[in-house]
Amino acid sequence: MMMQGGPRIHPLAIISLVAGILSIPTCCCFGIGIPFGIAAIVCGIIAMGKAKANPELYKGNGLAIAGIICGSLGMLSGIGSFFTTLDDSFRSKYGNY
């Protein structure tokens, strides 16, 4: 069975982009953005590897890179908001120094 048209976008690249975009607004929601960020990074790396291994079947490196970048930003923002919240709780408990 012959494929019609050119290569199609790898589904993991799309998942990476969606998870990366979701990780940014959910970074302040009790750490929900961190798993989205990790999923975006992992899916993006896998999608880039599969697209590079089979360029005649898959494309979507740009989506995967965008997902990795958004996931990284969301994950770092989530970690930063966690430590900011932790710092605020320590300051309220032990006073300002």
Beta strands, then each sheet from edge to edge (+ up, - down):
strand 1: 8-9
strand 2: 58-59
sheet 1: 1+ 2+
end
